[in-house]
Amino acid sequence: MINRRDLLIGGACFATAAAAEGLRPHKRVTLLGDRKLEDLIPKSFGAWQAREAEGIVTPQSEDSLAARLYNQSVGRMYAGPDNSAVMLLIAYGNTQSDTLQLHRPEVCYPAFGFTIAENAPARFDLGHGAVVPGRNLVATSPGREERISYWTRIGEYLPTSNSEQREMKFRIALSGIIPDGVLVRISNMRSDDAEGFGLNERFAADLLKAVPVAARPALITTDKAHQLSAVTRA
């Protein structure tokens, strides 16, 4: 016979389980939709022209989860004015959860034998108030040095560190949403910080203005995309 104490304990356990289930994210939200990155990222815009890409560090994890982490990716080399060249990597994942989440360059580059010599927060000015927060890195390996500028988007957030990324994922989870996410990484082989990071920022501004308006939220959030669209129309 079930006594009153057993009923109370069972009821409490059921209530806890129901509450936990209620807090578990259920709704998938994607800013990219069914669009294809390969089609959205232009191969030619302004003074920039895509070239055959070699030596681009891909965002693979040490345990080879890249295929599960990223549903789509685009990696290209672009040649620009004054013999400038940049490497572009955009990696997209339609599910950002506790087990599947963006791998930041300061994590994946060392897996390829690089040392992170510099790592600092940055703000990339896309023009007239459209500013995207991210990071600037210097990655070195024997015979190679890259100046890397990147940002990440998770849902409608732009986290600039692993701790911010975890915090923002938690906030989104509390709202019951399973968000998508994207890593946008631009790098070059310049040996000077100001010159190298400045080149990356100029490329980022040119690229985002060339991406179709409807696709910009997937790269920089809805709010930043609206700012940039207002600039483009001006």
N, C-alpha and C positions, 0 to 999 in steps of 0.2 A: 504493500500500500504506500502510495506517495504521500509523504507528510508535508506540512506547511513549509518547513525549512527547505526541503528539496525543490518545492515549487518556486520559492523566492530565488534560490540560487539559479535554477533553470531559467526563470524569467529574466534575471539580471544578465545571464550569459546571452540569451536571445536578443535582449535589448542592445548589448554591446556589439554583437555580431551585426545586427541591423544597422546600428549607427556607423560601424566601420564600412559596411557595404554602401551606405548612403554617401560616405565621404569619398569612396573610390571613384576616380574619374570615369565617366561613361561616354561623354560626347567628344567626338573627334572634330577638330577645327583645323582647316588648312587654308593658308593664304595663297598658296600656289594653285590649288584646285587641280584640274586635270591637265594643266599646261605642261609643256616639255621645256626644260631649261635649254636644251640644245637649240630649240627654235627661237627662244626668247632672247638669248644673249647674242647680239650681232657680231658677225665676224669682221665687219668693217664699219667704222664710224669715225667721223671727223678725220683726224690725221692718223688714226690707228688702223692697222691691218693685221689680221691673224696670220700666223706662220706655223709651220710644223713645230710641234712642242716636244722637247726632249728635256729630261732631267727635272720635271716638275714633281715635287714631293707630294704624294697622294696621302689623304688622311686615313691611312689604314691603322688599325690598332694592333698591338703586339699579339693579341689572341685572334687575329684575322676575322674580326666581326664587321669589317667594312661593308660587306654586302648587306648585312642586316641594319647597320647604322644609317646608311645612305641609299635612298631609292634612286636618286639621280645625281650625276655630277658632270661638270664641264671643266676641263683643263686645257688651257690654250696659252700660247706665247703670242704677244702682240708687239709689232714693230711700230714705232711712232716717230715724231719729229726729232731732228738732231741725232739720228742713229740711236735713239732710246729704245729700250726693250723692257717689257714687263711680263711676268708670268701671272696668270689668273687661274684660280681654282675656286669653283663654287660647288659646294656639296650640300645636298638637300636630304632631309629625313622627314618622312610624313608622320612619324611617331616619336615623341620625346617623352620617355618614361624613366623610371629608376634604373632599368637595365639597358635602355637604348637612349643615348644622349650624345650630343655633338662632342667630338674630341678636339680640343683647342690646340693650335699649332705648337705651343710651348710644351705640349705633351707628346704630340706625334713626331715632331722633328727629332728629338733625342732618340726615338725608336729607330730612326734612319741614320744614326751616328753623328748627329749634329750636337753642338753645344750652344745653349742659349746664353749669349754674352750680354744682351740687353733685353729688358722687358719692362715697358712703361705704358701707362694708359695714354690714349690719344683721342682726339676729336677731329673727325674728318668733315671738312666744310664742303658741302655740295653746292653751296651758293645761296646767298640771301636768307640766312637763317636755317636752312636745312642742314643740320649738323648731326652726324652719326657717331656715337661713342664706340671706341674699340681699343686696339692695342697696337703698339709698334714694337717689333722684336728685331734683334740682330742674331742670326743663327750662323755658326761657323763650323766648318769641317775642313780637313786637309785640302788645300787648293780651292776652297770655295767659301764665299761669304754672301749671305742674303740679307737684305733689309726688307722686312715683312711688315705689312700693314693689314690688319684684318678686323672684322667685326662678326658677331654672331647674333642671330635673332631666334628667340624662342617665343612662339605666340606673338603677342604684341610688345614684347620686351626685348631690350638690347643689352644683355649682361656683358660686363667687361672683365669678369674673373670667374673662376670656378665657384667661389663662394656665392657670388651674385647669381650665377646660373642655378645653383641648388635652391637658393631662396626664391627666385622667380618661378622655378618649376613647382615649388611647394605652393606658392600663391595661386598659380593656375590650377593645380590639382584640387585645391579647396573649392574652386568654383565648378568642379566637376568636368573640367575640360582636359582632353588629351591633345596637346598642341603639336604643330609641326615645327620644324626649325631649319635654319640654314647657316652655313659658314661661308663668308665671302673673304677670300684671301688674295692679296696682290703683293708681289715681291719683285725685286730687281737685284742686280749685282753691283750697284754703285758702292763705292767705298766710303762715302761721306754721308753722315746721318741726315743733315739738312737737305742735301741734294737727293738722296735716295728716298726718304720719306715724303719729300715734297713731290717727287715724281709719282709715287703711289697715290697720293691724294688727288693730284690733277687727273690721273687716269680714272680714279673712282668717280670723280665728278663727271667726266666725259662719258663714262660707261653708263651711269645711272640715267643721265639725260637721254641716252640713246635707247634705253630699254622701254618697251611699250608701257604706257601709263598704267594700264590695268594690271601689269605684272610687277610693278615697283613695290607694292606692299609686301610681297613675298621675300624681297631682299632687304627692305629697310623699315618695315612696319607701316601700318595704314597712315598713322599721323605724319611720319616723315615723308611718306609718298605724297600726301596732300600738300605739304609745304613745297616739295620739289615741283609738283604739278603747277602750283601757283607761280613759281619762278619760271617754269617753262612757257606758261601762257603769257607772261609779262613781256 
